[in-house]
């Protein structure tokens, strides 16, 4: 089984939310590790915002604020290995949905340039044949 998700975010949108809501916005959307890694760099925050949306799409749902079957903002955490390669960790509802769909391997690509941030997520799993 293969699942994909992609999301594009205007960096200025995240910047406006950060200016307007500050710490409240940060702690509602991002995990402590994401906040620490991003160090208030708006492009890094925006690309992680896109990663959460792209992961929700790969899971076949939206974000909980828009859909009762969706995932929460902090159900997806995007971090970077020492090499710089990004990876995701799933928690709570996102982890449950992945398990229910047998999605076991995840890859993510992040980029930001010219005022835009994009995240592309691929999940691989196995097909379960019931008797």
N, C-alpha and C positions, 0 to 999 in steps of 0.2 A: 504494500500500500504506500502511496505517495501523497503527501498533502503539502500545499504551498500557501503562502500569504505574502502580500507586499503592501507597504503603506508609505505614502509620501506626505511629509509635513512641512509647512512653511515655518522656518525657524522664527520669524517675527511673531507668529502666533504664540509660541511657547514663551518668547521674551515678554510679550504683553501679559500673559498669565502670571509669569514670575514677578513682573513689576507690580501688577495689581494685587496679587494674593500672597506673594513672598513665601515664607516658610510653610504656610498652610498648604499652598500648592505643592511645594516640594515633598512634604511628608504625606500628602494624600496620594500622589502619583508614583513616587519613587521609593525604592528600598533604601535603607541607610547605606548599604554598600554602593548603590548607584549614585547617591548624592555625594559620597566621599570621592568616588572615581571622577565624577564630572566636575567637581570643584567650581560650581556655578558657571561653567562654560556652557553657554546657551546652546550651541550647536551639539554638544555631547548630550545634553538633556533632551533636545529635540529628536535626535536619532534614537534615543532610548524610548521616547514616547512612541515613535513610529514602530519600534520593535515590539512593543506591547500590542499595538493594533494589528501588526502583521501576524503575530503569533495567534491572536484571537481568530483571525481569518483562517489560518492553517488548521485550527481546531474546529472550524465550521460554525463559530459563534461570533458575537460581537463583545463589546465591553459591557459589563453589568449595568452601567448607568443608562445604556440604550436598550438592553435586552435582559429580561429576567433569567434567561438561560446562559447569559454571558459570564465572562470572567472578571475578576477585580483587577484594578491597576497593579497591585503588588503581587498578583498571582504569577507574574512573569518578571524575572530579574535578568538583566543583560549586563554581563561583566566582560572583562578582557583577560586573557591569559597573559603571562609575562611577555610572550612573543608579540602581543598586540591583537591576536586573533580573538574576535568576540565569541561568546557562547551564552546560551540561555539556561536558566534554571526555572523549573516550573514548581509552583506551590498550589495548595488548596484545590480550587475548582479546575484550574488549568491542568494540574497533575492528574486529577480524576478523569477529565475528558480525554487526555492523552492515553491513559491506561485503558479506558473503555474502547478506544479506537486502535489499540495495540501499536501506538506510535512510540517508538523506543529510541530513535536516533534523530537528533536535531542539529541543523546547521543554520547559521545566520550570517548575513553579509550586511554591513552598515556603511553608509557613505553620506557626506554632507558637503555641499558646494553651492555657491551662488544663491544663498538664501534658502536652500531646500535641504531637507534631510530625508533619506530613504532607508528602509529596512526590507530585506528579502529573507524569508524564512522557508526552509524545506524540512519536512519531517518524514522519516521512513519508518515503516513498521511491517508487521507480518499479517497475513490474512489468516484468520482463524476459520477452519472448516468445522462446522458443527455436524454431528451425526444425526 
